Amino acid sequence: MPSSAEPAASPLPGVDRAAFAVAFTERLRARGARVDLDAAGTLARALAVRLPDDVGELYWTARVCLVRRSEDLARFDAVFADAFEGGVPRAETTPAPSSLRVRDASPGTSGGDEPEGAASGGLPWTTLSSSGESDDDEESHELPELSPSALEARAEEPFERLSDAEVALLGEWLATLCPDPPRRRTRRRARGGSGGKVALRATLARARRTGWEPLTLVRERPRKRPRRVVVLCDVSGSMRAQAAVHLHLARALTSLMETETFTFGIRTTRLTPLLRRGTVEDAVARVTEAVTDRFGGTRIAASLRELLASRHGALLRGAVVVVLSDGWDSDPAESMTAAMTRLRRRAHRIVWANPRAAAPGFTPSTGGMSAALPHCDALLPAHSFTALREVIEAVTTER
């Protein structure tokens, strides 16, 4: 036992205080104690103001912050004794008051048996020490999850620099965005204070209260409904490095708003039902199996003509069309011009996302891209997840 002249060792060496507060609170709840919802935050703030010098001070700090009922004292004492392996504060070993006595942690005196599955033992929430690295533990350590700021920093990296795990995380990050979907005006009207037209029937009905004098004008405005978004994803050989990642954008748009997704290479394939079910990884795996013309040739103009002439061509009417392609096309430029002219007449807006548009000195010099550009409302890069987020913003911006 250390002498009284020696400084008492900290009871929480190398421990994350917030993690300690949360874990200790969960143990109390597992024992049946009623702990306030903000009790863990209160204990974490108390430890941040002053870290206890010994177990006695830690005992009283945690007890004051977490215990609100006298019947929970036995449960608190039992959890504290289990956490510190019996090293509970006593008068002869700590500078705590002589009246301090912690009850035994046995089931007979803890206010009830511990529930099955409740945590017990020492401190499982201790953090790794910054010194004394061990080669034996390197394989057992897992990489920590990326914080939101680190995740956004990785979102600026090109796709080829990202691992599969980072691509999956960033795909989920795209799906967490909450933009307002694009909207279109309908023929129906709704009452609104800022409407420019007077609702005659509602105004006359209100005038009955004032002797048929229309003192208050009721105005109305057109109703708006969400506008459909159609994603056309190029899966040809020139888009091998970006095609799988662009499907994450299609998946995110499908989860955020009314979206139809088609892939094109040599032929057109509808993927909307596959993207609506399951997780991102499952959806991408199903899409990979369904698309049979991946990494082949590119016939953008022929694929557009096929889509416009099919039974799904009506989905393009009044929609915001997003084309994810580099513009390389084996069809003549005249065919691309004719197809884009028909698409321009049917769609509300066309946003073309080209993964090569971010390269310095980029110019749309390819035949297909130069023929399609006059019919597009926006040309954006699509080389990173940050660029894909800008594509989503361009889609949801009202025009």
Secondary structure per residue as TSV (DSSP state, phi and psi in degrees):
chain	resnum	aa	ss	phi	psi
A	1	M	-	360.0	131.7
A	2	P	-	-65.2	149.1
A	3	S	-	-72.4	166.1
A	4	S	T	-68.7	-21.4
A	5	A	T	-78.5	-23.0
A	6	E	S	-78.3	141.2
A	7	P	-	-68.7	140.3
A	8	A	-	-70.1	137.7
A	9	A	-	-72.4	146.3
A	10	S	-	-65.7	134.7
A	11	P	S	-74.0	-10.4
A	12	L	S	-125.7	66.7
A	13	P	T	-76.1	125.8
A	14	G	T	62.8	34.3
A	15	V	B	-111.1	135.2
A	16	D	-	-71.6	116.5
A	17	R	H	-64.0	-41.1
A	18	A	H	-64.9	-41.4
A	19	A	H	-64.9	-39.1
A	20	F	H	-61.6	-44.4
A	21	A	H	-63.8	-42.7
A	22	V	H	-67.4	-45.1
A	23	A	H	-65.8	-42.3
A	24	F	H	-65.3	-39.0
A	25	T	H	-64.5	-41.0
A	26	E	H	-64.5	-36.0
A	27	R	H	-64.9	-39.9
A	28	L	H	-61.9	-44.1
A	29	R	H	-65.7	-35.4
A	30	A	H	-64.4	-29.3
A	31	R	T	-79.9	-7.2
A	32	G	T	100.5	5.2
A	33	A	-	-77.5	145.1
A	34	R	-	-90.9	107.4
A	35	V	-	-112.9	137.3
A	36	D	-	-61.9	156.5
A	37	L	T	-64.6	-34.7
A	38	D	T	-98.9	16.5
A	39	A	H	-67.4	-39.4
A	40	A	H	-63.4	-39.7
A	41	G	H	-65.6	-37.9
A	42	T	H	-63.0	-43.8
A	43	L	H	-66.3	-40.4
A	44	A	H	-63.5	-40.1
A	45	R	H	-67.4	-37.6
A	46	A	H	-65.6	-39.2
A	47	L	H	-70.6	-28.4
A	48	A	H	-72.6	-32.9
A	49	V	H	-68.3	-44.4
A	50	R	-	-155.5	117.5
A	51	L	-	-76.9	126.9
A	52	P	-	-58.9	145.4
A	53	D	S	-82.2	-24.0
A	54	D	S	-147.1	179.6
A	55	V	H	-67.9	-31.5
A	56	G	H	-63.5	-46.8
A	57	E	H	-65.0	-37.8
A	58	L	H	-64.9	-37.5
A	59	Y	H	-59.8	-50.1
A	60	W	H	-70.6	-34.9
A	61	T	H	-63.5	-47.6
A	62	A	H	-67.2	-37.4
A	63	R	H	-67.4	-41.9
A	64	V	H	-65.9	-36.6
A	65	C	H	-80.2	-27.5
A	66	L	H	-110.2	-29.6
A	67	V	-	-96.2	127.4
A	68	R	-	-119.6	-12.5
A	69	R	S	-126.6	142.1
A	70	S	G	-65.6	-30.4
A	71	E	G	-71.7	-11.5
A	72	D	G	-93.5	-0.9
A	73	L	H	-64.8	-40.7
A	74	A	H	-64.0	-41.2
A	75	R	H	-64.6	-41.1
A	76	F	H	-62.4	-43.5
A	77	D	H	-62.4	-39.2
A	78	A	H	-67.2	-42.8
A	79	V	H	-66.3	-40.9
A	80	F	H	-64.8	-40.7
A	81	A	H	-65.7	-40.2
A	82	D	H	-66.2	-39.9
A	83	A	H	-66.5	-35.8
A	84	F	T	-106.0	20.2
A	85	E	T	53.4	44.5
A	86	G	T	83.4	-2.7
A	87	G	-	-82.4	55.3
A	88	V	-	-83.3	156.0
A	89	P	-	-69.8	132.5
A	90	R	-	-135.3	160.3
A	91	A	T	-65.0	-33.2
A	92	E	T	-83.1	-11.3
A	93	T	T	-117.5	-12.2
A	94	T	S	-134.0	159.4
A	95	P	S	-79.1	17.7
A	96	A	S	-71.7	163.1
A	97	P	-	-58.0	152.1
A	98	S	T	-66.5	-21.5
A	99	S	T	-78.7	-6.0
A	100	L	-	-74.9	120.1
A	101	R	-	-139.2	128.4
A	102	V	-	-100.0	130.7
A	103	R	-	-68.1	158.7
A	104	D	-	-67.1	146.4
A	105	A	-	-88.4	12.8
A	106	S	S	-71.8	157.0
A	107	P	T	-60.4	-27.5
A	108	G	T	-72.1	-20.9
A	109	T	T	-121.0	7.9
A	110	S	T	-98.7	11.6
A	111	G	T	81.6	19.7
A	112	G	S	133.0	153.7
A	113	D	-	-67.7	152.0
A	114	E	-	-72.1	134.9
A	115	P	-	-62.8	152.5
A	116	E	T	-64.1	133.7
A	117	G	T	89.0	-1.7
A	118	A	-	-70.8	149.5
A	119	A	-	-73.9	146.5
A	120	S	-	-151.1	170.3
A	121	G	S	103.7	-158.6
A	122	G	S	-80.6	-144.9
A	123	L	-	-96.2	102.3
A	124	P	T	-84.6	-5.5
A	125	W	T	-100.4	12.7
A	126	T	B	-67.3	142.2
A	127	T	-	-90.7	163.1
A	128	L	-	-71.4	141.4
A	129	S	-	-74.6	145.9
A	130	S	S	-77.2	-15.4
A	131	S	S	-115.5	160.4
A	132	G	-	74.6	57.7
A	133	E	-	-70.7	144.1
A	134	S	-	-120.1	131.7
A	135	D	S	-71.7	-24.5
A	136	D	T	-71.6	-26.9
A	137	D	T	-96.5	0.6
A	138	E	T	-64.7	-38.4
A	139	E	T	-74.5	-23.6
A	140	S	T	-84.4	-14.5
A	141	H	-	-80.7	131.9
A	142	E	-	-97.3	149.4
A	143	L	-	-69.7	137.9
A	144	P	-	-70.2	156.0
A	145	E	-	-69.3	147.9
A	146	L	-	-69.8	135.7
A	147	S	-	-73.7	162.9
A	148	P	H	-55.9	-39.6
A	149	S	H	-68.1	-41.4
A	150	A	H	-67.0	-34.3
A	151	L	H	-66.3	-41.7
A	152	E	H	-67.3	-31.9
A	153	A	H	-66.3	-40.3
A	154	R	H	-70.3	-22.4
A	155	A	T	-66.7	-19.2
A	156	E	T	-84.5	-8.4
A	157	E	S	-78.9	147.1
A	158	P	-	-61.4	159.3
A	159	F	G	-60.4	-37.8
A	160	E	G	-69.3	-14.6
A	161	R	G	-91.8	-0.9
A	162	L	S	-101.4	144.7
A	163	S	-	-82.0	170.3
A	164	D	H	-63.3	-38.2
A	165	A	H	-65.9	-40.6
A	166	E	H	-67.8	-36.5
A	167	V	H	-63.2	-41.3
A	168	A	H	-64.6	-42.8
A	169	L	H	-64.3	-43.3
A	170	L	H	-70.2	-29.9
A	171	G	H	-64.8	-40.0
A	172	E	H	-67.1	-34.2
A	173	W	H	-63.5	-38.7
A	174	L	H	-62.5	-38.4
A	175	A	H	-71.6	-15.8
A	176	T	T	-85.5	-8.4
A	177	L	-	-66.3	144.8
A	178	C	-	-124.9	62.1
A	179	P	-	-80.0	157.4
A	180	D	-	-74.8	131.1
A	181	P	-	-67.1	155.2
A	182	P	-	-63.5	147.0
A	183	R	E	-126.4	156.1
A	184	R	E	-128.4	152.3
A	185	R	E	-79.5	142.4
A	186	T	E	-110.9	173.9
A	187	R	E	-79.2	-17.9
A	188	R	E	-77.7	155.1
A	189	R	E	-126.7	154.1
A	190	A	E	-131.6	151.4
A	191	R	E	-70.4	137.0
A	192	G	-	-160.3	143.6
A	193	G	T	-65.9	-23.9
A	194	S	T	-99.7	10.7
A	195	G	-	-69.4	149.6
A	196	G	S	-91.7	-9.9
A	197	K	E	-113.7	142.0
A	198	V	E	-84.7	129.3
A	199	A	-	-81.1	101.8
A	200	L	H	-64.1	-45.5
A	201	R	H	-66.0	-43.3
A	202	A	H	-67.7	-34.5
A	203	T	H	-67.0	-43.1
A	204	L	H	-66.7	-35.7
A	205	A	H	-65.0	-36.9
A	206	R	H	-74.3	-27.4
A	207	A	H	-68.6	-14.5
A	208	R	G	-63.5	-26.0
A	209	R	G	-77.9	-18.0
A	210	T	G	-120.1	36.2
A	211	G	T	65.7	36.6
A	212	W	T	63.6	20.5
A	213	E	-	-96.2	117.5
A	214	P	-	-75.7	75.4
A	215	L	-	-71.4	-30.1
A	216	T	S	-118.4	122.6
A	217	L	-	-90.8	126.1
A	218	V	-	-94.4	122.9
A	219	R	E	-104.9	161.1
A	220	E	E	-138.4	157.5
A	221	R	E	-139.4	158.8
A	222	P	E	-67.2	143.8
A	223	R	E	-79.2	151.2
A	224	K	E	-121.6	142.0
A	225	R	E	-124.1	155.5
A	226	P	E	-60.5	139.3
A	227	R	-	-92.1	141.7
A	228	R	-	-72.0	145.5
A	229	V	E	-116.0	131.9
A	230	V	E	-118.8	123.3
A	231	V	E	-106.3	126.5
A	232	L	E	-113.9	111.1
A	233	C	E	-108.3	125.4
A	234	D	E	-80.7	125.0
A	235	V	-	-119.7	29.2
A	236	S	S	-78.6	178.2
A	237	G	G	-63.8	-33.4
A	238	S	G	-71.8	-13.2
A	239	M	G	-110.4	24.5
A	240	R	H	-59.8	-40.7
A	241	A	H	-76.3	-20.1
A	242	Q	H	-112.3	-16.5
A	243	A	H	-61.4	-46.3
A	244	A	H	-64.6	-36.8
A	245	V	H	-72.8	-35.2
A	246	H	H	-64.7	-24.4
A	247	L	H	-66.2	-26.5
A	248	H	H	-65.6	-36.4
A	249	L	H	-64.6	-43.4
A	250	A	H	-62.1	-39.5
A	251	R	H	-65.0	-41.5
A	252	A	H	-64.4	-44.6
A	253	L	H	-64.6	-34.7
A	254	T	H	-65.4	-36.3
A	255	S	H	-78.8	-19.8
A	256	L	H	-96.1	-29.0
A	257	M	S	-158.0	176.9
A	258	E	-	-70.8	111.2
A	259	T	E	-136.5	137.5
A	260	E	E	-113.8	136.1
A	261	T	E	-124.0	132.8
A	262	F	E	-131.9	143.9
A	263	T	E	-109.1	151.0
A	264	F	E	-143.2	141.8
A	265	G	S	-144.9	-83.7
A	266	I	S	-96.0	-30.9
A	267	R	S	-136.6	174.3
A	268	T	E	-105.5	136.1
A	269	T	E	-130.4	130.6
A	270	R	E	-88.6	127.8
A	271	L	-	-116.4	3.3
A	272	T	H	-56.9	-47.0
A	273	P	H	-62.7	-31.4
A	274	L	H	-73.8	-30.4
A	275	L	H	-83.5	-11.7
A	276	R	T	-86.9	-10.1
A	277	R	S	-115.7	144.7
A	278	G	S	73.0	-167.3
A	279	T	-	-82.3	176.4
A	280	V	H	-64.8	-43.9
A	281	E	H	-63.4	-41.7
A	282	D	H	-65.0	-41.4
A	283	A	H	-63.9	-44.1
A	284	V	H	-64.6	-38.0
A	285	A	H	-65.2	-42.6
A	286	R	H	-64.7	-39.2
A	287	V	H	-65.2	-39.8
A	288	T	H	-60.6	-37.6
A	289	E	H	-74.4	-31.4
A	290	A	H	-78.8	-33.7
A	291	V	-	-82.0	112.7
A	292	T	-	-96.0	-10.6
A	293	D	S	-108.8	30.4
A	294	R	T	-68.5	144.7
A	295	F	T	57.3	32.8
A	296	G	S	-104.9	-144.5
A	297	G	-	-77.8	176.2
A	298	T	-	-125.2	121.0
A	299	R	-	-131.2	77.6
A	300	I	H	-66.3	-47.9
A	301	A	H	-63.0	-43.8
A	302	A	H	-65.3	-37.3
A	303	S	H	-66.8	-38.7
A	304	L	H	-65.7	-41.7
A	305	R	H	-64.0	-39.5
A	306	E	H	-63.1	-41.8
A	307	L	H	-67.9	-42.4
A	308	L	H	-64.6	-31.9
A	309	A	H	-89.3	-10.1
A	310	S	S	-82.6	178.6
A	311	R	T	-70.7	-13.9
A	312	H	T	-89.9	0.2
A	313	G	G	-63.0	-27.7
A	314	A	G	-67.5	-20.2
A	315	L	G	-66.9	-20.7
A	316	L	G	-80.6	-14.1
A	317	R	T	-69.8	118.1
A	318	G	T	72.3	14.1
A	319	A	-	-96.8	163.5
A	320	V	E	-93.2	115.3
A	321	V	E	-99.4	127.0
A	322	V	E	-112.5	118.1
A	323	V	E	-106.1	119.3
A	324	L	E	-105.6	94.4
A	325	S	-	-159.5	156.9
A	326	D	-	-89.0	-3.9
A	327	G	-	87.0	-0.9
A	328	W	-	-73.8	122.2
A	329	D	-	-137.0	136.1
A	330	S	S	-84.7	-11.7
A	331	D	S	-79.7	158.3
A	332	P	-	-63.4	155.9
A	333	A	H	-63.0	-30.0
A	334	E	H	-64.5	-36.8
A	335	S	H	-66.2	-39.2
A	336	M	H	-64.5	-41.3
A	337	T	H	-61.9	-43.7
A	338	A	H	-66.1	-42.0
A	339	A	H	-67.3	-42.5
A	340	M	H	-69.3	-29.1
A	341	T	H	-65.3	-43.2
A	342	R	H	-66.2	-41.0
A	343	L	H	-65.8	-36.4
A	344	R	H	-65.6	-37.5
A	345	R	H	-70.6	-28.1
A	346	R	H	-92.5	-34.3
A	347	A	-	-88.1	159.2
A	348	H	S	-79.8	-47.2
A	349	R	E	-143.4	153.2
A	350	I	E	-126.9	119.8
A	351	V	E	-113.2	118.2
A	352	W	E	-103.3	121.3
A	353	A	E	-109.1	113.0
A	354	N	E	-111.1	121.4
A	355	P	T	-65.4	-18.1
A	356	R	T	-93.4	-0.7
A	357	A	T	-71.7	-16.4
A	358	A	T	-85.1	-8.1
A	359	A	S	-69.6	141.4
A	360	P	T	-60.2	135.3
A	361	G	T	72.8	21.9
A	362	F	-	-68.2	135.8
A	363	T	-	-136.5	137.0
A	364	P	-	-73.0	75.9
A	365	S	-	-92.6	-16.2
A	366	T	S	-67.5	153.6
A	367	G	H	-61.3	-45.4
A	368	G	H	-67.3	-43.0
A	369	M	H	-67.9	-42.9
A	370	S	H	-66.4	-31.3
A	371	A	H	-76.2	-30.0
A	372	A	H	-86.0	-25.2
A	373	L	G	-59.5	-41.3
A	374	P	G	-61.8	-17.9
A	375	H	G	-98.7	1.5
A	376	C	-	-98.4	146.6
A	377	D	S	-86.5	-24.0
A	378	A	E	-154.8	142.9
A	379	L	E	-120.8	116.2
A	380	L	E	-124.7	154.4
A	381	P	E	-75.4	156.5
A	382	A	-	-144.4	49.7
A	383	H	S	-102.0	-9.9
A	384	S	S	-146.5	169.8
A	385	F	H	-70.6	-29.1
A	386	T	H	-64.1	-40.7
A	387	A	H	-65.1	-36.4
A	388	L	H	-66.7	-33.9
A	389	R	H	-65.2	-37.3
A	390	E	H	-66.1	-31.5
A	391	V	H	-64.6	-42.9
A	392	I	H	-62.0	-41.4
A	393	E	H	-63.7	-38.9
A	394	A	H	-66.0	-33.7
A	395	V	H	-69.1	-40.5
A	396	T	H	-86.3	-5.5
A	397	T	S	-75.5	130.8
A	398	E	-	-71.4	137.6
A	399	R	-	-125.1	360.0
